[in-house]
Amino acid sequence: MARLREFYFKTALPQLKKKLGLTNDLQVPRFEKIVINMGMGEAIADSKYIKQAVEELTAIAGQKAVPTVAKKSIAGFKLRAGQKIGAMVTLRGDRMYEFLDRLINIALPRVRDFRGLPRKSFDGNGNYSFGIKEQIVFPEIAVSNVENIHGMNVVIVTSSSNCAHAAALLEEFNFPFVS
């Protein structure tokens, strides 16, 4: 069992239940999945960027990433429907908790001029989204092998429909919010 999953069930769940005034363990917010997405605008000109993005995202997530394709053609961007334009991966279970552990304790502290993540990035349904500007903050990526530096979007989906409950869940895991 992943270290943070064990922490959730032994420590965070009882504390959140008490803090939020909930009566049932199933009412307590929990992580459902984490979605990591890399949009590669450069891939329109050269498709090797997609292969590199998929390899890097696979290394970061510990799970095979899939290329994403354009849904419709946009002439202004020289984009055709069905063209590969990015990569994404959805993490659940132990892999999700292991990624969350590496994100909180290793990757985010390595971000240059990091002051914390904004509290405003909740979507109103209990999900939290933020961006990372460089993929090299993850220890799985060797800086010497990186040709292009590109960012990624991370979406943390919780079971809560209330942003305050989702924020309490993230705070329980020492998520680095701006103070």
C-alpha positions as CSV (number, residue, x, y, z in Angstrom):
1,M,0.0,0.0,0.0
2,A,1.3,3.5,-0.8
3,R,2.5,5.6,2.0
4,L,-0.1,8.4,1.5
5,R,-2.9,6.0,1.1
6,E,-2.1,4.5,4.5
7,F,-1.8,8.0,5.9
8,Y,-5.3,8.8,4.5
9,F,-7.0,5.9,6.2
10,K,-5.2,6.0,9.5
11,T,-4.8,9.7,10.1
12,A,-6.5,12.0,7.6
13,L,-9.9,10.3,7.5
14,P,-10.6,10.5,11.2
15,Q,-9.3,14.0,11.5
16,L,-11.3,15.2,8.5
17,K,-14.4,13.5,9.8
18,K,-14.1,15.3,13.1
19,K,-13.0,18.7,11.5
20,L,-15.8,18.7,8.9
21,G,-18.5,17.4,11.3
22,L,-19.3,14.4,9.2
23,T,-21.0,11.3,10.7
24,N,-20.1,8.6,8.1
25,D,-16.7,7.6,6.7
26,L,-18.0,7.6,3.2
27,Q,-19.0,11.3,3.5
28,V,-15.3,12.3,4.0
29,P,-13.7,13.6,0.8
30,R,-11.1,11.4,-0.9
31,F,-9.0,11.5,-4.0
32,E,-10.6,9.8,-6.9
33,K,-8.0,10.4,-9.7
34,I,-5.3,12.6,-10.9
35,V,-5.1,13.6,-14.6
36,I,-1.9,14.9,-16.0
37,N,-2.0,16.6,-19.4
38,M,0.7,18.0,-21.7
39,G,-0.4,20.1,-24.6
40,M,2.2,20.2,-27.4
41,G,1.6,23.1,-29.8
42,E,5.0,22.4,-31.4
43,A,3.7,18.9,-32.5
44,I,1.8,20.5,-35.4
45,A,5.2,21.1,-37.2
46,D,7.0,18.0,-36.0
47,S,5.5,14.8,-34.6
48,K,8.7,13.8,-32.7
49,Y,7.6,16.1,-29.9
50,I,4.6,13.8,-29.2
51,K,6.8,10.8,-28.8
52,Q,9.1,12.7,-26.4
53,A,6.1,14.0,-24.4
54,V,4.6,10.5,-24.1
55,E,7.9,9.0,-22.9
56,E,8.5,11.8,-20.4
57,L,4.9,11.7,-19.1
58,T,5.2,7.9,-18.8
59,A,8.4,8.3,-16.7
60,I,6.8,10.9,-14.5
61,A,3.5,9.1,-13.9
62,G,4.8,5.5,-13.7
63,Q,2.0,4.5,-16.1
64,K,1.8,4.5,-19.9
65,A,0.7,7.9,-21.3
66,V,-1.5,8.2,-24.4
67,P,-1.3,10.8,-27.1
68,T,-4.3,13.1,-27.4
69,V,-5.8,14.1,-30.7
70,A,-7.5,17.2,-32.0
71,K,-11.3,17.0,-32.2
72,K,-11.8,19.4,-35.0
73,S,-9.7,21.3,-37.6
74,I,-8.7,24.9,-36.9
75,A,-7.2,26.6,-39.9
76,G,-5.7,29.5,-38.0
77,F,-3.5,27.0,-36.0
78,K,-2.8,24.8,-39.0
79,L,-4.5,22.0,-37.1
80,R,-6.4,19.1,-38.6
81,A,-9.0,16.8,-36.9
82,G,-7.3,13.6,-35.7
83,Q,-3.8,15.1,-35.5
84,K,-1.8,14.3,-32.3
85,I,-1.4,17.4,-30.3
86,G,-0.5,16.3,-26.7
87,A,-0.3,13.5,-24.2
88,M,-2.2,12.6,-21.0
89,V,-2.4,10.0,-18.3
90,T,-5.0,9.3,-15.6
91,L,-3.8,7.9,-12.3
92,R,-5.9,6.0,-9.8
93,G,-5.2,3.9,-6.7
94,D,-1.7,3.4,-5.5
95,R,-0.1,5.0,-8.5
96,M,-2.1,8.2,-7.8
97,Y,-1.0,8.3,-4.2
98,E,2.7,7.7,-5.1
99,F,2.5,10.5,-7.7
100,L,0.9,12.8,-5.2
101,D,3.7,12.0,-2.7
102,R,6.4,12.8,-5.2
103,L,4.6,15.9,-6.3
104,I,4.2,17.4,-2.8
105,N,7.5,16.3,-1.3
106,I,10.0,16.4,-4.3
107,A,8.7,18.2,-7.4
108,L,7.0,21.3,-6.1
109,P,9.8,22.3,-3.8
110,R,12.2,22.1,-6.8
111,V,10.2,24.7,-8.8
112,R,12.1,27.9,-9.2
113,D,10.7,30.9,-7.1
114,F,8.0,28.7,-5.7
115,R,5.8,30.5,-3.2
116,G,2.9,28.0,-3.1
117,L,-0.2,27.1,-5.2
118,P,-3.2,29.4,-5.3
119,R,-6.3,28.6,-3.4
120,K,-8.5,30.0,-6.2
121,S,-7.9,27.0,-8.5
122,F,-10.9,25.0,-7.4
123,D,-13.6,24.5,-10.1
124,G,-16.6,24.7,-7.8
125,N,-17.1,21.0,-7.8
126,G,-14.3,20.0,-5.5
127,N,-11.6,19.5,-8.1
128,Y,-8.2,21.3,-8.0
129,S,-6.2,22.3,-11.1
130,F,-2.8,23.8,-11.5
131,G,0.1,24.0,-14.0
132,I,3.7,23.2,-13.8
133,K,5.9,25.2,-16.2
134,E,8.8,22.7,-16.5
135,Q,8.8,18.9,-16.6
136,I,12.4,18.8,-15.3
137,V,11.3,19.4,-11.7
138,F,10.5,15.7,-11.5
139,P,13.5,13.5,-10.6
140,E,12.5,10.9,-13.2
141,I,13.5,13.3,-16.0
142,A,17.2,13.5,-16.7
143,V,17.9,17.1,-17.7
144,S,20.7,16.1,-20.1
145,N,18.2,14.1,-22.2
146,V,15.6,16.9,-22.5
147,E,15.4,18.6,-25.8
148,N,12.4,20.9,-25.1
149,I,11.2,22.3,-21.9
150,H,7.4,22.2,-21.7
151,G,4.8,22.4,-19.0
152,M,1.9,20.2,-17.9
153,N,-1.5,20.6,-16.3
154,V,-2.4,18.6,-13.2
155,V,-6.1,18.0,-12.2
156,I,-6.8,16.5,-8.8
157,V,-10.3,15.1,-8.7
158,T,-11.9,14.5,-5.3
159,S,-15.1,12.9,-4.3
160,S,-16.3,16.1,-2.7
161,S,-18.7,18.5,-4.4
162,N,-17.8,21.2,-2.0
163,C,-14.6,23.2,-2.5
164,A,-14.1,23.8,1.2
165,H,-14.1,20.1,1.9
166,A,-11.7,19.5,-1.0
167,A,-9.4,22.2,0.3
168,A,-9.5,20.6,3.8
169,L,-8.5,17.3,2.2
170,L,-5.5,18.9,0.4
171,E,-4.5,20.8,3.5
172,E,-4.5,17.5,5.5
173,F,-1.9,16.2,3.0
174,N,0.3,19.4,3.6
175,F,-0.4,20.7,0.1
176,P,1.7,23.8,-0.4
177,F,-0.9,26.5,-0.7
178,V,0.0,30.2,-0.7
179,S,-0.3,31.4,2.8
